[in-house]
Amino acid sequence: MSDEQQTTSEGDTFISHLVELRNRIMKASVAVIVVFLGLMPWAGKIYDFMAQPMMAALPVGSKMIATGVITPFLIPVKVTLLVAFLIALPMVLYQAWAFIAPGLYEHEKKLIAPLVVSSSILFITGVAFCYFFVFGVIFKFINEFAPKSIAVAPDIESYFGFVMTLFIAFGVTFEVPIVVIVLVRLGLITVEKLKAIRPYVIVGAFVIAAVVTPPDVMSQLLLAVPICLLYEAGLLVAPLFARATQAPEETVSEETT
């Protein structure tokens, strides 16, 4: 094959990959939009559900306020869009997997597929933990600390920003086992080294918790303790995962040494 034919072939392959990527992105986007449109009639109730932890901590009869003209419409729409994305996440992940899978070896598929699924589950678990456990503690502390002369009426846009910040913080925090597993699997660090730096990880967990959460001990513990426990879980699973996803040549090399 001449250099010109090879260049043309590579160009066609690149274009075909771009077309495939576009199609996968469109299918994932359509899935999110379809779920979003299906949920839109209940956008107000979805926001009320997200606001329930705060409302439960406020005095009876209290309500949130909206200071913007279109805020009462825009914020529930944003919340509904995020919920739609979470519901459509399996389809989004499937499209991502369908795009990259043809170019992977068998042992690489064993590496990627479990990480994609487990990281998604862990992120959603972190968000759920934040909503069902952490918010109750945080909002109760904030409203009990507030002086009696203050009428607490949170703005829905500020509440949305605060909630999204904590959702992301806890969702990312619950990815700690995945980070540990990937570092060990890629050979960037050993399990023994990770065990040796355990005291520094514990200190770092409490520093992160102090920065992210409100300044009460309970909410900081609710973030720091899961980080430490998830780190330990990663140390337990990492060696098993590394052995299960070895390439054939890696297995042969270990057997001959």
N, C-alpha and C positions, 0 to 999 in steps of 0.2 A: 504494500500500500504506500502510495507517494505521500510526501509531507502535506500536500494540498488536500488530498482525500482524507488523511488523518485529522487535519484541522477542521474540515467540514463535518466529519463524523463527530468530533468532540463538541463542535458548536451545536449540532442537532441534538446531541445528548443533553447538553446544558439547557437548551430551550425546552426540551421535553420535560426535564426536571422542574423548570419554572412553571410550565403549564400544569404539571401534576400538583405542585405546591399551591398554585392558585386555586385549583379545583378543590383541594383538601381544605383550604382556608374558607372557601365559599360554603362548603358543606357544613363545616363547623359553625360558621356565622349564621347560616340558615337555621341550624338546630337551636342556637341561642335565641334568635329572633322569634322563631315559632313558639318556644316556651315563654318568652317575654310577652308576646301578644296574648297568649293564653292566660297569663297571670294578671294582665293589666286591669281587668275588671275588679280585681281584689287588691289593687295596689295600696289602698288606704288601710285595709286590714293587715296586709303584710307589714306596713310601717308600724301599725299599732302593736303587732307582735314583737317587732324589734325594740319598740319603746317600752314594752311591758316591765322589764327590770327597773327602769328609772321610775316609771309611774307607780310601781309597787313601793318604792322608797319615799315618794313624795307624800305630803299630808293629803288626807282624803279630800277630794274635790279639786285638787290642783291639776293644772294642765300645762302642756308645753306651749310656747308661743312661736309665731312665724313673723319675722320682721321684714322679709322680702315680699315683693308683690307676687311673684310666681313661685316662691318657695314652697307653699303648701302643695303645689302640683309637682314641682321639680324633684324634691327630696324623695317622696314616695316612688317616683319613677326610677330614680337612681337605685333605691333599695331593691325594687322589683327586678331591675336589670341584673343586679348582683346575684339575687336569688336564682334568676333564670340561668345565669352562667354556671352556678353551682349544680343546678339540676341537670343541665346539659353537659356537664363536665365529662361524663363517660363517653359521649359522642365526640367531644373535642379531643380527648385523649386517644380515642380510637383512630381518628383521622391523622393525628400526629404519628401514631404507631404505624398506620398503614403507609405513611410516606417514607419513614426511615427503615422499616423492616426489610424491604427487598435488598438493601445494601449491606445488611449485617450478616456475619457468620452465625452459626448456630449457638456457639457459646456466648456471643455478644447479645443475642436475643434473650438468652437466659439472664443476662446482666441487666438489660434495659427494661424489659417488661415488668419484672417485680418492683423495680425502683419507681417506675411511673405509677403503678397501681398503689403501692404502699405510701409513696409521698403524697398522693392525692388524699388517701384515707387519713393520713396523719394530719394533713393541713385542715381538713374538715373537722377532725376530732379536736384539734386545737381551738378552732372557732366555736365549736359546740361547748367545749369546756369553759371558754371565756364567757359565753352567753349564759349558761345555766348555773355556773358556780361563781365566777369572778365578779360579774356585774352586780350580783346581789350584795356582795361584801363591799365593793367600792362605793356604790351609790348609797348604801345605808350609812357608811362612814361619812361621806360627804354631807349628806343631809342632816346627820346628827351633829356634825361639827359646826354647821352653819349657825350663826347667831339667830336668836328668836326674832330679832327685829327685821330680818330679811325674809322677803317672800320669794321662795325659790321657784322660778318659772323658766326652765332651760329653753333656749332657742333650738328649734329642730335642726337647723343647719349645723350649729355647733355640736349638737348631740351626734349627728350623723358623722361628722369628722372625727369626734372622739371615739365613737364605736368602731369606725373603720380602722383607726390607728391601733386599737387594742386587738381587733380581729386579726390584722396582719401580724402584729407582734406575737400573738399566741400561735397563729398558724405557722409562722416561720420557726418559732421556738420548738414546736413539735416535730420539725424536720431534723432535729439534732441526730437521731439514730441514722438517718440517711446520710448525713454528712460524715459521720464516723465510718459507716460502711464503705462509702465511696473512697475515703482517704486510705483505708486499709486495703481495699481491693486494688486500687491503682498503685499500691506500694509506696505511697508518699510518706507513710508513717506506720509504725507497727503497733499492735495492740499493747505490747509491753510498754512502749513509750507513752501511749495514751493513758495507761494506768498510772504511770509515774507522774504525769502532770495533773492527776485528778484533783489535788488540792487547789491548783490554780483555776481549774474549771469551776469548782465550787465557788470560789471567790468571785470569779467572773460572772457566774450566774446571778449572784446576789447584787452585783454592781449593775448588771443589765436590768434586773427587776426593779432596783431603786430608781433607775432613770426612766423606765417605761411606765411604771404604775404610779398611782397616787401615793403620797408619803405616809401610808399606814403599814404596819408590820404584816398584817394578815394578807393584804393584796400582794405584797412583795413575796411572801412565802408561797402564795398560790402560783406565782410564776417561777420563782427560783427552784423550788422543790421538784416540779416536773422536769425542769432542765436537767437537774442532777440525775433523776431517775431514768430519763430518756437517754442520757449519756451512758449510764450503766447498761441499759438495754442494748445500745449500739455496740458496746464492748462485747456483749455476749453473742450477738448475732453476727458480727462482722467476720469472725473466722469461719463460721458455717457457710455464710454467703460466699466468701472467697473460694472455698473448696468446691462449692456447687456450681460456680460459674467459670471454672478454669478452662482454658483452651486445651485442646488435645496435646499440643507440644509442651504446655506447662505441666501437665500430668505426667507425661513421659519423662520430662526433665527431673521431676521430684522423685520418680521411681528409680531413676538411675543414680541419684546422689545418695 
